């Protein structure tokens, strides 16, 4: 086991960012730029247009947010008109992106406003009047605010189209065109998209000037000797990640594992959480001195520590021979770093295991990694409480067998003999097993970790087309929404509301039919109840709608 010096690569300090931004990044525990950040930030600081192919999980948000903030003059000025507009497909993303801007730009006084449908417009109008530097908006609400003369774009320097493919899938193409028509011709335009189909090329061709192109996916990359590692991934909501990690560690019971996180803060938090659960975990990150790191590695080598929680930077160059598992607590930001991470196990011909926890939005990054590395990653279900119990019993059985074969059990003979006068020996053994299991720290209150409905791959997904007559496909449910064309409803309004309010991915929403007085929309059966509930709670074009599963009249198969 050795520690070598980290590989030389441009750090944040090389990126010509102002001290307030650098301080914010270090405060957040970011140790180094991700590849997309390293490549995109210098061009964006130069004012170049950019077409970036990057999915969630690559660090793309900071890749555009940091240059936008760096280029802000007079941040926080009273009554200022926005200098940057970021268009995003969903409310969820609007909030997430504006929080990111806030975290990075707070120290320089930057004011960021998320605007999206479904939220009271009054507060957004007031904030715009007071002055904002950056607006992060869904297209529909942005157009609405432009129409009211509340969102004034004449001083914009930068427009970012984030998750552009998703926005097109959700039917926002016209809205985007209309918004761009309101922006100054000399603006900087930045487009990020997970995929670059012809429709995205067309938009880029029309609106970007001599763009720099950056791809994070390099499928033609030379695939070296693939390591002997079994790849498994689990899709879980962020809120359930700590529990999911705990469950996996309990079931896998690794002899020695390394758990990768993105930031120092996450390393510290996770280390504390795992130690609290009875694991022997040690943190390793770039904020520690060489001396501290050496001691951590010493404890891992001696077996007094079983888990190493680390950032990529800190783990670079370490070599732990008996490592059995690599766990990606976050999806790595690019395929190369995935390969580096899993290269820590499966050495010397032994089989290793690599487990990756992905949030639903990061599902696509898994496919990107698969394509770029040629490795197969199977998505599996998080073990249930029953799986965990079965596994613990299996481990206990193995331990008992070991003890029967090897230990001197004579000192306990008197206990069993005296009980055997009163009970059957089998009963005595059962009670002993029960006590042993409980002493092992079996938590009786383990809760199930909810399963996330995986997204269907693109090929299987129904496009935005007119609904067929008759019932929808298996696994798909058609919902009746009591508002239609005469209420001003368009497909993108339904998609926006469902994605925004029920958290569905745009492409999971199937065929939509808008009739005069009602609409029909297909959603995955597993999400139907959530969508109905969310749509009932919100408004569409300011109106409450009756929402229910579609019922058929058998005679003509028209909804009743
Ligand atoms: P994104 O791909 O923009 O959705 O970012 C994914 C996650 O990575 C977010 O939680 C960011 O806070 C985090 N992140 C972005 N850049 C870095 C970095 N350089 N180091 C560590 N974490 C980062």
Boltz pocket constraint, residues with backbone or C-beta under 6 A from the ligand:
constraints:
  - pocket:
      binder: B
      contacts: [[A, 29], [A, 30], [A, 31], [A, 32], [A, 33], [A, 34], [A, 37], [A, 55], [A, 56], [A, 57], [A, 58], [A, 59], [A, 60], [A, 61], [A, 62], [A, 262], [A, 263]]
      max_distance: 6.0
